[in-house]
Every structure is written in C-alpha cells, then in structure tokens.
C-alpha cells in the first residue's frame, strides 16, 4: 500500500477512537441525577468561598 493509504487508515482509526472516548464521557456525564449535580456544585462553591481571601 502507498503511504497515503496508511495515513488515511490511521486518520480513520483516530476519528473512531475519539468518537468512542467522547461517547463514554457523555454517558458518564449523563449518569448523574440532577440532585447529585446540584449537590456537587454546592460543594464546589462552598469550597471556593472558603479559599477566597477577604478583600
């Protein structure tokens, strides 16, 4: 095979791998309930407010 065919196949494999990673991350993100997300956000805000120096 010519080098450009190998390059095309490598590109196609890269696109497929990126799609698989994206789908997995989206599935993991959607697994949280709205209450869990809200609770985590409240924790992060409280943590950030505790680090903030009085100004």
C-alpha positions in Angstrom: 0.0 0.0 0.0 1.1 3.5 -0.6 2.0 5.8 2.4 -1.1 8.0 1.9 -3.4 5.0 2.3 -1.7 4.2 5.6 -2.1 7.8 6.6 -5.8 7.7 5.7 -6.3 4.5 7.7 -4.5 6.0 10.7 -6.7 9.1 10.5 -9.9 7.0 10.3 -8.8 5.0 13.3 -8.1 8.2 15.2 -11.5 9.6 14.4 -13.1 6.3 15.6 -11.1 6.3 18.8 -12.0 9.9 19.5 -15.7 9.2 19.0 -15.6 6.3 21.4 -13.9 8.4 24.1 -16.5 11.1 23.6 -19.4 8.7 23.8 -18.0 7.2 27.0 -17.6 10.6 28.6 -21.1 11.7 27.6 -22.6 8.5 29.0 -20.7 9.0 32.3 -21.8 12.7 32.5 -25.5 11.8 31.9 -25.4 9.1 34.6 -25.7 11.8 37.4 -29.1 12.8 38.6 -29.9 16.5 38.8 -29.8 16.3 42.6 -26.3 14.8 42.5 -25.1 17.6 40.1 -26.7 20.3 42.3 -25.0 18.9 45.4 -21.6 18.7 43.8 -21.9 22.3 42.5 -22.9 23.5 46.0 -19.9 21.7 47.4 -17.6 23.3 44.9 -19.0 26.8 45.5 -18.6 26.4 49.3 -15.0 25.1 48.8 -14.2 28.0 46.6 -15.7 30.5 49.0 -13.6 29.1 51.8 -10.4 29.6 49.9 -11.2 33.2 48.9 -9.3 35.8 50.9 -11.2 38.7 52.5 -10.7 41.7 50.3 
